[in-house]
């Protein structure tokens, strides 16, 4: 264990370049940027929490949703991949039983008294609620966590569908797990992240995002038993053909204030499930749903029925996508990606908010992607919770320059991000 100053000197001198290469790739420009970023995080830790302290460094990746849009919370399938955009955290334990976290880009210092385990109304929908919920989650597992001071910096786009919240949760969860020797598995920590987000933060999310960040690589998850999901990890290496690039365009419309819109999807799906005496759509026989459609329409309304149709379609599609990747049938996978994007418009209806139809950033980005990529062998879809944020596109390399220029011409310089898949999940790296 080293002090913040010692680690900063080592990183600046290139001592840890091999570690940075495993996380971010071997480009010299990328390495230089990451050295500067990690050194800045150590400097800012000292600014807020004092110099001379022995520290550990953690990282937690963002994720790209590859399949399973709004299926995980209905006990369906999910397919996601960790990406090279990540959160980096510097942490030192303290002795006063408080967790203090300062995050770059936010004015507020989160201060959580661990002697108060219950949700706090003032923290709802704020990051402090996630910290408190995680700490309480560890306690429910018979694991005691203590106080620490942490500084985080993240290049996972906030409110964009790349799951900056899951990266934060899994970074905090990894700190608690490793600093205090709790010994939970990454899947168990991911489950506690979902618990914190559902109960303390107030967002009725599934667990796919947390799993992808916790485990890294490409993961396929079956949430039939959400308390103990069946998770399979595919190696990230080799999943993307050399001639294809994963691009994510930030349409500069944040979904961070859209919790009610996300919740409505889940609530409407579960209202349909209730017509069959079930809690979630994963428990409903699809044939029975179609047979009783008139009755369900009368009870729940048309949008709820369309969203239920989306679940059944998307769930089967996600399983097919996983099979295509395992078989090396990337063209088949891309065809299914395109189908998923269409279903978001027609069935799930989470590409834009019906209450603000003049704002349709995702719709424009998807239409422009279709204009640029149709017939090239590429594919495009909305990702994440929807309504605002980002779209993803699989772009043939020969189309990449034109595609990025066109997207940035509409959504601004720096809005189109070229992603690589990342093998490493959340955890301590130094």
GUNUBA-250495 format. One record per residue (C-alpha): residue number from 1; x, y, z. Coordinates in Angstrom, 3 decimals. Each point is the difference from the previous one (the first is absolute). Example, Ala and Ser with C-alpha at 12.3 -4.5 7.8 and 13.67 -1.06 7.14 Angstrom:
# residues 2
seq = 1 east = 12.300 north = -4.500 up = 7.800
seq = 2 east = 1.370 north = 3.440 up = -0.660
# end
This chain:
# residues 430
seq = 1 east = 0.000 north = 0.000 up = 0.000
seq = 2 east = 1.343 north = 3.430 up = -0.921
seq = 3 east = -0.856 north = 3.620 up = 0.686
seq = 4 east = -1.882 north = 2.073 up = -2.541
seq = 5 east = 3.200 north = 1.910 up = -0.858
seq = 6 east = 1.979 north = -3.208 up = -0.551
seq = 7 east = -2.665 north = -1.454 up = -2.287
seq = 8 east = -0.205 north = 3.253 up = -1.956
seq = 9 east = 3.768 north = 0.000 up = -0.576
seq = 10 east = -0.059 north = -3.632 up = -1.127
seq = 11 east = -2.891 north = 0.507 up = -2.419
seq = 12 east = 1.538 north = 3.153 up = -1.488
seq = 13 east = 3.301 north = -1.857 up = -0.508
seq = 14 east = -1.726 north = -2.799 up = -1.924
seq = 15 east = 0.521 north = -2.696 up = 2.649
seq = 16 east = -3.591 north = -1.140 up = -0.353
seq = 17 east = -0.346 north = 0.323 up = -3.781
seq = 18 east = -0.546 north = -3.741 up = -0.449
seq = 19 east = -3.011 north = 0.212 up = 2.316
seq = 20 east = -1.364 north = 2.967 up = -1.936
seq = 21 east = 0.443 north = -1.899 up = -3.279
seq = 22 east = -2.111 north = -2.897 up = 1.253
seq = 23 east = -2.795 north = 2.428 up = 0.884
seq = 24 east = 0.123 north = 2.520 up = -2.842
seq = 25 east = 2.117 north = -1.338 up = -2.874
seq = 26 east = 3.513 north = 0.676 up = -1.213
seq = 27 east = -0.389 north = 3.334 up = -1.802
seq = 28 east = 2.648 north = 2.431 up = 1.258
seq = 29 east = -2.501 north = 2.866 up = -0.106
seq = 30 east = -2.459 north = -2.000 up = 2.102
seq = 31 east = 2.709 north = -0.992 up = 2.485
seq = 32 east = 1.083 north = 3.621 up = 0.399
seq = 33 east = -3.587 north = 1.075 up = 0.648
seq = 34 east = -0.583 north = -2.751 up = 2.557
seq = 35 east = 3.270 north = 0.727 up = 1.833
seq = 36 east = -1.062 north = 3.637 up = 0.294
seq = 37 east = -3.532 north = -0.998 up = 1.063
seq = 38 east = 1.159 north = -2.383 up = 2.739
seq = 39 east = 2.587 north = 2.488 up = 1.257
seq = 40 east = -2.644 north = 2.728 up = 0.126
seq = 41 east = -2.264 north = -2.291 up = 2.033
seq = 42 east = 2.784 north = -0.529 up = 2.553
seq = 43 east = 0.658 north = 3.742 up = 0.176
seq = 44 east = -3.679 north = 0.749 up = 0.509
seq = 45 east = -0.239 north = -2.674 up = 2.692
seq = 46 east = 2.712 north = 1.865 up = 1.905
seq = 47 east = -1.807 north = 3.294 up = -0.519
seq = 48 east = -3.155 north = -1.273 up = 1.691
seq = 49 east = 1.350 north = -2.533 up = 2.483
seq = 50 east = 3.583 north = 1.014 up = 0.667
seq = 51 east = 3.472 north = -1.137 up = -1.150
seq = 52 east = 2.146 north = -2.817 up = 1.347
seq = 53 east = -2.774 north = -2.598 up = 0.260
seq = 54 east = 0.421 north = -3.561 up = -1.201
seq = 55 east = -2.443 north = -0.689 up = -2.792
seq = 56 east = -1.345 north = -2.651 up = -2.334
seq = 57 east = -1.259 north = 0.616 up = -3.534
seq = 58 east = -3.113 north = -1.593 up = -1.452
seq = 59 east = -1.630 north = -0.038 up = -3.395
seq = 60 east = -3.497 north = -0.958 up = -1.160
seq = 61 east = -1.038 north = -0.055 up = -3.667
seq = 62 east = -3.070 north = 1.331 up = -1.689
seq = 63 east = -1.946 north = -2.366 up = -2.172
seq = 64 east = -1.643 north = -0.272 up = -3.384
seq = 65 east = -3.313 north = -1.809 up = -0.094
seq = 66 east = 0.188 north = -2.482 up = -2.876
seq = 67 east = -3.424 north = -1.582 up = 0.441
seq = 68 east = -2.842 north = -0.253 up = 2.464
seq = 69 east = -1.469 north = 3.491 up = 0.117
seq = 70 east = -2.319 north = 0.097 up = 3.040
seq = 71 east = -0.028 north = -3.776 up = 0.411
seq = 72 east = 2.134 north = -0.494 up = 3.111
seq = 73 east = -2.502 north = 1.495 up = 2.453
seq = 74 east = -2.636 north = -2.405 up = -1.375
seq = 75 east = 2.187 north = -3.033 up = 0.799
seq = 76 east = 1.083 north = -0.393 up = -3.618
seq = 77 east = 3.357 north = -0.135 up = -1.762
seq = 78 east = 2.656 north = 2.701 up = -0.323
seq = 79 east = 3.118 north = 0.437 up = -2.138
seq = 80 east = 2.549 north = 2.731 up = 0.717
seq = 81 east = 3.691 north = 0.821 up = -0.278
seq = 82 east = 2.392 north = 2.002 up = 2.143
seq = 83 east = 1.687 north = 2.817 up = -1.925
seq = 84 east = 3.176 north = 2.047 up = 0.304
seq = 85 east = -1.747 north = 3.070 up = 1.455
seq = 86 east = 0.318 north = -0.331 up = 3.771
seq = 87 east = -0.086 north = 1.510 up = 3.461
seq = 88 east = 3.305 north = 0.263 up = 1.878
seq = 89 east = -0.064 north = 0.315 up = 3.796
seq = 90 east = 2.652 north = 0.824 up = 2.593
seq = 91 east = -0.824 north = -1.214 up = 3.514
seq = 92 east = 1.463 north = 0.050 up = 3.503
seq = 93 east = -1.628 north = -1.492 up = 3.078
seq = 94 east = -0.859 north = 2.213 up = 2.974
seq = 95 east = -0.880 north = -0.688 up = 3.630
seq = 96 east = -3.176 north = 2.026 up = 0.551
seq = 97 east = -2.587 north = -2.280 up = -1.654
seq = 98 east = -0.905 north = 2.554 up = -2.658
seq = 99 east = 0.267 north = -0.505 up = -3.746
seq = 100 east = 0.912 north = 3.194 up = -1.842
seq = 101 east = 0.068 north = 0.044 up = -3.781
seq = 102 east = 0.852 north = 2.909 up = -2.274
seq = 103 east = -0.682 north = -0.562 up = -3.680
seq = 104 east = 1.448 north = 2.083 up = -2.814
seq = 105 east = -2.629 north = 2.186 up = -1.645
seq = 106 east = -2.275 north = 0.123 up = 3.048
seq = 107 east = 0.099 north = 2.836 up = 2.511
seq = 108 east = -1.292 north = -2.039 up = 2.925
seq = 109 east = 2.078 north = -2.146 up = 2.337
seq = 110 east = -1.955 north = -3.140 up = 0.903
seq = 111 east = 0.209 north = -0.669 up = 3.744
seq = 112 east = -1.606 north = -3.202 up = 1.271
seq = 113 east = -0.201 north = -0.828 up = 3.708
seq = 114 east = 0.151 north = -3.783 up = 0.195
seq = 115 east = -1.761 north = 0.035 up = 3.368
seq = 116 east = -3.187 north = 0.943 up = -1.886
seq = 117 east = -0.979 north = -2.966 up = -2.204
seq = 118 east = -3.441 north = 1.121 up = -1.155
seq = 119 east = -0.812 north = 1.820 up = -3.251
seq = 120 east = 0.052 north = 3.773 up = 0.357
seq = 121 east = -2.603 north = 2.044 up = -1.826
seq = 122 east = 2.509 north = 2.769 up = -0.726
seq = 123 east = 2.296 north = -2.474 up = -1.771
seq = 124 east = -2.596 north = -1.571 up = -2.317
seq = 125 east = 1.164 north = 0.045 up = -3.665
seq = 126 east = 3.454 north = 1.209 up = 1.113
seq = 127 east = 3.286 north = -1.904 up = 0.145
seq = 128 east = 0.125 north = 0.028 up = 3.807
seq = 129 east = -3.029 north = -2.295 up = -0.004
seq = 130 east = 1.925 north = -2.557 up = -2.056
seq = 131 east = 2.898 north = 0.041 up = 2.461
seq = 132 east = -2.303 north = -0.411 up = 2.991
seq = 133 east = -2.012 north = -2.730 up = -1.720
seq = 134 east = 3.133 north = -1.954 up = -0.919
seq = 135 east = 1.356 north = 0.209 up = 3.541
seq = 136 east = -3.300 north = -1.243 up = 1.376
seq = 137 east = -0.049 north = -2.723 up = -2.632
seq = 138 east = 3.356 north = -1.266 up = 1.222
seq = 139 east = -1.359 north = -0.019 up = 3.551
seq = 140 east = -2.963 north = -2.114 up = -1.078
seq = 141 east = 2.554 north = -2.536 up = -1.237
seq = 142 east = 1.711 north = -0.066 up = 3.385
seq = 143 east = 2.888 north = 2.169 up = -1.201
seq = 144 east = 1.029 north = 3.119 up = 1.870
seq = 145 east = 1.475 north = 2.912 up = -1.926
seq = 146 east = 1.680 north = 3.031 up = 1.519
seq = 147 east = 0.763 north = 3.568 up = -0.940
seq = 148 east = 2.113 north = 1.181 up = -2.897
seq = 149 east = 0.781 north = 3.122 up = -1.991
seq = 150 east = -0.093 north = -0.232 up = -3.782
seq = 151 east = 0.396 north = 2.166 up = -3.066
seq = 152 east = -1.413 north = -1.169 up = -3.335
seq = 153 east = 0.298 north = 1.164 up = -3.576
seq = 154 east = -2.049 north = -1.525 up = -2.793
seq = 155 east = -0.006 north = 0.217 up = -3.775
seq = 156 east = -3.145 north = -2.151 up = -0.202
seq = 157 east = -2.477 north = 2.425 up = -1.538
seq = 158 east = -2.548 north = 0.996 up = 2.631
seq = 159 east = -3.683 north = -0.541 up = -0.699
seq = 160 east = 0.842 north = -1.551 up = -3.348
seq = 161 east = -0.825 north = -3.697 up = 0.081
seq = 162 east = 3.579 north = -1.153 up = 0.655
seq = 163 east = -0.902 north = -0.432 up = 3.657
seq = 164 east = 2.134 north = 2.469 up = 1.891
seq = 165 east = -2.123 north = -0.834 up = 3.043
seq = 166 east = 0.916 north = -3.698 up = -0.139
seq = 167 east = 3.687 north = 0.896 up = -0.366
seq = 168 east = -0.275 north = 2.175 up = 3.120
seq = 169 east = -1.875 north = -2.699 up = 1.904
seq = 170 east = 2.474 north = -2.719 up = -0.932
seq = 171 east = 2.971 north = 2.214 up = 0.856
seq = 172 east = -1.487 north = 0.712 up = 3.442
seq = 173 east = -0.926 north = -3.669 up = 0.394
seq = 174 east = 3.515 north = -1.127 up = -0.931
seq = 175 east = 1.487 north = 2.445 up = 2.506
seq = 176 east = -2.210 north = -1.302 up = 2.796
seq = 177 east = 0.576 north = -3.607 up = -0.978
seq = 178 east = 3.783 north = 0.173 up = -0.297
seq = 179 east = 0.959 north = 2.644 up = 2.556
seq = 180 east = -1.873 north = -1.846 up = 2.757
seq = 181 east = 0.655 north = -3.572 up = -1.111
seq = 182 east = -3.654 north = -0.879 up = -0.552
seq = 183 east = 0.701 north = -2.700 up = -2.562
seq = 184 east = -3.169 north = 0.322 up = -2.081
seq = 185 east = 0.036 north = -1.081 up = -3.638
seq = 186 east = -0.436 north = 2.594 up = -2.780
seq = 187 east = -3.510 north = -1.347 up = -0.617
seq = 188 east = -0.890 north = 0.458 up = 3.670
seq = 189 east = 1.331 north = 3.569 up = -0.048
seq = 190 east = -2.028 north = 0.679 up = -3.153
seq = 191 east = -3.118 north = -1.230 up = 1.793
seq = 192 east = 0.666 north = 2.450 up = 2.833
seq = 193 east = 0.405 north = 2.784 up = -2.555
seq = 194 east = -3.456 north = -0.751 up = -1.369
seq = 195 east = -1.368 north = -0.070 up = 3.554
seq = 196 east = 1.482 north = 3.449 up = 0.692
seq = 197 east = -1.380 north = 1.404 up = -3.257
seq = 198 east = -3.493 north = -1.455 up = 0.520
seq = 199 east = -0.514 north = 0.622 up = 3.723
seq = 200 east = 2.224 north = 2.970 up = 0.875
seq = 201 east = 0.366 north = 1.949 up = -3.264
seq = 202 east = -3.581 north = -0.669 up = -1.087
seq = 203 east = 0.511 north = -1.303 up = -3.550
seq = 204 east = -1.655 north = -3.349 up = -0.829
seq = 205 east = 2.881 north = -1.263 up = -2.143
seq = 206 east = 1.022 north = -3.523 up = -0.879
seq = 207 east = 3.437 north = -1.459 up = 0.684
seq = 208 east = 1.602 north = -0.310 up = -3.448
seq = 209 east = 1.973 north = 3.246 up = 0.215
seq = 210 east = 1.543 north = -0.856 up = 3.347
seq = 211 east = 0.948 north = -3.499 up = -1.159
seq = 212 east = 1.771 north = 1.298 up = -3.121
seq = 213 east = 1.985 north = 2.538 up = 2.005
seq = 214 east = 0.823 north = -2.447 up = 2.793
seq = 215 east = 1.087 north = -2.886 up = -2.231
seq = 216 east = 1.403 north = 1.622 up = -3.136
seq = 217 east = 0.138 north = -1.676 up = -3.403
seq = 218 east = -3.211 north = -0.922 up = -1.821
seq = 219 east = -2.658 north = -1.528 up = 2.241
seq = 220 east = -3.200 north = -1.894 up = -0.639
seq = 221 east = -2.338 north = -0.102 up = 2.994
seq = 222 east = -3.175 north = -1.949 up = 0.689
seq = 223 east = -2.075 north = 1.737 up = 2.691
seq = 224 east = -2.621 north = -2.704 up = 0.471
seq = 225 east = 1.141 north = -0.041 up = 3.630
seq = 226 east = 1.099 north = 3.622 up = 0.536
seq = 227 east = 1.392 north = -0.761 up = 3.457
seq = 228 east = 2.412 north = -2.446 up = -1.615
seq = 229 east = 0.238 north = 0.757 up = -3.744
seq = 230 east = 1.734 north = -2.410 up = -2.325
seq = 231 east = 2.875 north = 1.966 up = -1.506
seq = 232 east = 2.422 north = -1.074 up = -2.694
seq = 233 east = 3.005 north = 2.101 up = -0.948
seq = 234 east = 1.337 north = 0.008 up = -3.534
seq = 235 east = 3.471 north = 1.344 up = -0.617
seq = 236 east = -0.070 north = 3.474 up = -1.494
seq = 237 east = 2.914 north = -0.760 up = -2.317
seq = 238 east = -1.114 north = -1.209 up = -3.403
seq = 239 east = -3.659 north = 0.941 up = 0.319
seq = 240 east = 0.318 north = 2.981 up = -2.354
seq = 241 east = 1.315 north = -0.656 up = -3.529
seq = 242 east = 3.044 north = 2.070 up = -0.923
seq = 243 east = -1.940 north = 1.905 up = -2.614
seq = 244 east = -2.803 north = 1.123 up = 2.340
seq = 245 east = 0.042 north = 2.825 up = 2.571
seq = 246 east = -2.468 north = 0.549 up = 2.829
seq = 247 east = -0.990 north = 3.664 up = 0.093
seq = 248 east = -2.135 north = 1.701 up = 2.608
seq = 249 east = -1.389 north = 3.443 up = -0.737
seq = 250 east = -0.940 north = 2.253 up = 2.890
seq = 251 east = -3.015 north = 1.978 up = -1.174
seq = 252 east = 0.545 north = 2.407 up = 2.916
seq = 253 east = -3.420 north = -0.695 up = 1.456
seq = 254 east = 0.446 north = -1.379 up = 3.511
seq = 255 east = -2.356 north = -2.666 up = 1.332
seq = 256 east = 1.021 north = 0.667 up = 3.596
seq = 257 east = -3.375 north = 1.666 up = 0.783
seq = 258 east = -2.132 north = -2.646 up = -1.668
seq = 259 east = -0.414 north = -2.510 up = 2.821
seq = 260 east = -3.806 north = 0.206 up = -0.262
seq = 261 east = 0.104 north = -0.889 up = -3.711
seq = 262 east = 2.177 north = -3.057 up = 0.697
seq = 263 east = -2.217 north = -1.022 up = 2.889
seq = 264 east = -3.093 north = 0.166 up = -2.217
seq = 265 east = 1.446 north = -2.674 up = -2.297
seq = 266 east = 0.503 north = -2.370 up = 2.893
seq = 267 east = -3.342 north = 0.797 up = 1.601
seq = 268 east = -1.930 north = -0.498 up = -3.246
seq = 269 east = 1.728 north = -3.310 up = -0.722
seq = 270 east = -0.789 north = -1.175 up = 3.514
seq = 271 east = -3.613 north = 1.138 up = -0.321
seq = 272 east = -0.309 north = -2.335 up = -2.976
seq = 273 east = 1.638 north = -2.803 up = 1.984
seq = 274 east = -2.519 north = 0.552 up = 2.792
seq = 275 east = -2.816 north = -0.870 up = -2.429
seq = 276 east = 1.417 north = -3.525 up = 0.015
seq = 277 east = 0.540 north = -0.184 up = 3.742
seq = 278 east = 3.729 north = 0.578 up = -0.447
seq = 279 east = 2.441 north = 2.593 up = 1.313
seq = 280 east = 2.104 north = 0.466 up = -3.154
seq = 281 east = -0.292 north = -0.844 up = -3.679
seq = 282 east = 2.725 north = -2.611 up = 0.260
seq = 283 east = -2.555 north = -2.162 up = 1.830
seq = 284 east = -2.698 north = 0.403 up = -2.679
seq = 285 east = -0.440 north = -2.466 up = -2.881
seq = 286 east = 0.204 north = 2.009 up = -3.218
seq = 287 east = -2.679 north = -2.094 up = -1.736
seq = 288 east = -2.409 north = 0.769 up = 2.831
seq = 289 east = 0.727 north = 3.719 up = -0.319
seq = 290 east = -0.945 north = -0.011 up = -3.690
seq = 291 east = -3.084 north = -2.108 up = 0.653
seq = 292 east = -1.288 north = 2.464 up = 2.595
seq = 293 east = 1.121 north = 3.212 up = -1.719
seq = 294 east = -3.513 north = 1.599 up = -0.207
seq = 295 east = -0.459 north = -0.476 up = 3.726
seq = 296 east = 3.471 north = 1.346 up = 0.819
seq = 297 east = -0.511 north = 3.058 up = -2.225
seq = 298 east = -3.180 north = 0.841 up = 1.877
seq = 299 east = 1.693 north = -0.377 up = 3.383
seq = 300 east = 3.377 north = 1.638 up = -0.668
seq = 301 east = -0.228 north = 2.129 up = -3.138
seq = 302 east = 1.734 north = -0.263 up = -3.345
seq = 303 east = 3.434 north = 1.331 up = 0.930
seq = 304 east = 0.352 north = -2.562 up = 2.786
seq = 305 east = -0.900 north = -2.749 up = -2.469
seq = 306 east = 2.529 north = 1.259 up = -2.541
seq = 307 east = 2.678 north = 0.069 up = 2.666
seq = 308 east = -0.874 north = -3.553 up = 0.977
seq = 309 east = 0.352 north = -1.001 up = -3.661
seq = 310 east = 3.402 north = 1.683 up = 0.031
seq = 311 east = 1.050 north = -2.106 up = 2.968
seq = 312 east = -0.915 north = -3.283 up = -1.653
seq = 313 east = 1.695 north = 0.970 up = -3.268
seq = 314 east = 3.103 north = 1.531 up = 1.549
seq = 315 east = 0.477 north = -2.860 up = 2.419
seq = 316 east = 0.041 north = -2.588 up = -2.796
seq = 317 east = 2.201 north = 2.309 up = -2.076
seq = 318 east = 2.545 north = 0.349 up = 2.795
seq = 319 east = 0.377 north = -3.766 up = 0.252
seq = 320 east = 0.476 north = -0.135 up = -3.776
seq = 321 east = 2.629 north = 2.773 up = 0.180
seq = 322 east = 1.950 north = -1.921 up = 2.607
seq = 323 east = -0.108 north = -3.127 up = -2.168
seq = 324 east = 1.160 north = 1.997 up = -3.036
seq = 325 east = 3.003 north = 1.415 up = 1.853
seq = 326 east = 0.993 north = -3.412 up = 1.348
seq = 327 east = -0.215 north = -1.450 up = -3.508
seq = 328 east = 2.043 north = 2.824 up = -1.511
seq = 329 east = -2.949 north = 1.095 up = -2.141
seq = 330 east = 0.505 north = 3.734 up = 0.316
seq = 331 east = -2.144 north = 0.819 up = -3.024
seq = 332 east = -2.907 north = -1.821 up = 1.604
seq = 333 east = 0.644 north = 1.884 up = 3.233
seq = 334 east = -0.110 north = 3.351 up = -1.830
seq = 335 east = -3.304 north = -0.903 up = -1.655
seq = 336 east = -1.467 north = -0.626 up = 3.451
seq = 337 east = 1.425 north = 3.306 up = 1.257
seq = 338 east = -1.948 north = 1.758 up = -2.744
seq = 339 east = -3.189 north = -1.802 up = 0.991
seq = 340 east = 0.503 north = 1.084 up = 3.599
seq = 341 east = 0.333 north = 3.627 up = -1.056
seq = 342 east = -3.251 north = -0.167 up = -1.927
seq = 343 east = -1.789 north = -1.556 up = 2.984
seq = 344 east = 1.034 north = 2.892 up = 2.219
seq = 345 east = -1.947 north = 2.333 up = -2.279
seq = 346 east = -3.016 north = -2.132 up = -0.764
seq = 347 east = -0.581 north = -1.987 up = 3.185
seq = 348 east = 1.949 north = 1.165 up = 3.043
seq = 349 east = -0.423 north = 3.639 up = -1.065
seq = 350 east = 3.003 north = 1.234 up = 1.959
seq = 351 east = 1.794 north = 1.972 up = -2.709
seq = 352 east = -1.606 north = 3.309 up = 1.008
seq = 353 east = -2.430 north = 1.310 up = 2.610
seq = 354 east = -3.593 north = 0.257 up = -1.128
seq = 355 east = -0.387 north = 3.056 up = 2.229
seq = 356 east = 2.714 north = 1.935 up = -1.899
seq = 357 east = -0.293 north = -1.085 up = -3.658
seq = 358 east = 1.999 north = 2.983 up = -1.249
seq = 359 east = 3.111 north = -1.466 up = 1.681
seq = 360 east = 1.054 north = -3.113 up = -1.886
seq = 361 east = 3.801 north = -0.072 up = 0.027
seq = 362 east = 0.153 north = -3.805 up = -0.051
seq = 363 east = -2.468 north = -0.176 up = -2.892
seq = 364 east = 2.134 north = 2.378 up = -2.057
seq = 365 east = 3.187 north = -1.912 up = 0.823
seq = 366 east = -1.569 north = -3.305 up = -0.996
seq = 367 east = -1.443 north = 1.412 up = -3.230
seq = 368 east = 3.365 north = 1.536 up = -0.902
seq = 369 east = 1.743 north = -3.303 up = 0.758
seq = 370 east = -2.434 north = -1.785 up = -2.294
seq = 371 east = 0.684 north = 2.546 up = -2.741
seq = 372 east = 3.765 north = -0.474 up = 0.358
seq = 373 east = 0.256 north = -3.734 up = 0.624
seq = 374 east = -2.890 north = -1.695 up = -1.786
seq = 375 east = 1.403 north = -2.500 up = -2.492
seq = 376 east = 3.548 north = 0.154 up = 1.411
seq = 377 east = -0.236 north = -3.018 up = 2.331
seq = 378 east = -0.212 north = 2.196 up = 3.109
seq = 379 east = -2.736 north = 0.149 up = 2.629
seq = 380 east = -1.422 north = 2.546 up = 2.423
seq = 381 east = -2.290 north = 0.054 up = 3.046
seq = 382 east = -0.919 north = 1.960 up = 3.073
seq = 383 east = 1.603 north = -1.295 up = 3.179
seq = 384 east = -0.677 north = 0.251 up = 3.699
seq = 385 east = -3.157 north = 1.243 up = 1.658
seq = 386 east = -0.852 north = 2.268 up = -2.904
seq = 387 east = -1.867 north = 3.286 up = -0.499
seq = 388 east = 3.290 north = 1.925 up = -0.224
seq = 389 east = 3.737 north = -0.642 up = 0.117
seq = 390 east = 1.903 north = -2.091 up = -2.518
seq = 391 east = -0.415 north = -2.298 up = -2.955
seq = 392 east = 2.432 north = -2.693 up = -1.072
seq = 393 east = 1.073 north = -0.948 up = -3.483
seq = 394 east = 2.184 north = -2.743 up = -1.376
seq = 395 east = 1.850 north = 1.813 up = -2.774
seq = 396 east = 2.123 north = -1.604 up = -2.734
seq = 397 east = 3.462 north = 1.514 up = 0.193
seq = 398 east = -0.181 north = 1.340 up = -3.556
seq = 399 east = -3.071 north = 2.045 up = 1.032
seq = 400 east = 1.377 north = 1.176 up = 3.323
seq = 401 east = 1.385 north = 3.411 up = -0.953
seq = 402 east = -3.152 north = 1.023 up = -1.849
seq = 403 east = -2.257 north = -1.336 up = 2.745
seq = 404 east = 1.803 north = 1.794 up = 2.845
seq = 405 east = 0.198 north = 3.259 up = -1.928
seq = 406 east = -3.716 north = -0.069 up = -0.757
seq = 407 east = -1.027 north = -0.841 up = 3.578
seq = 408 east = 2.239 north = 2.701 up = 1.462
seq = 409 east = -1.271 north = 2.459 up = -2.587
seq = 410 east = -3.466 north = -0.421 up = 1.511
seq = 411 east = 0.717 north = -0.693 up = 3.687
seq = 412 east = 3.215 north = 1.968 up = 0.459
seq = 413 east = 3.752 north = -0.632 up = 0.123
seq = 414 east = 0.975 north = -2.902 up = 2.222
seq = 415 east = -3.470 north = -1.545 up = 0.009
seq = 416 east = 0.978 north = -3.165 up = -1.919
seq = 417 east = 2.064 north = -2.410 up = 2.090
seq = 418 east = 1.897 north = -3.007 up = -1.311
seq = 419 east = -0.164 north = -2.760 up = 2.594
seq = 420 east = 1.988 north = -3.142 up = 0.605
seq = 421 east = -1.188 north = -2.918 up = 2.102
seq = 422 east = 1.738 north = -0.476 up = 3.344
seq = 423 east = 0.872 north = -3.280 up = 1.678
seq = 424 east = 0.458 north = 1.283 up = 3.553
seq = 425 east = -2.886 north = 0.624 up = 2.364
seq = 426 east = -0.148 north = 2.276 up = 3.031
seq = 427 east = 2.711 north = -0.384 up = 2.618
seq = 428 east = 3.220 north = 1.208 up = 1.557
seq = 429 east = 2.862 north = 0.412 up = -2.458
seq = 430 east = 2.688 north = 1.654 up = 2.178
# end
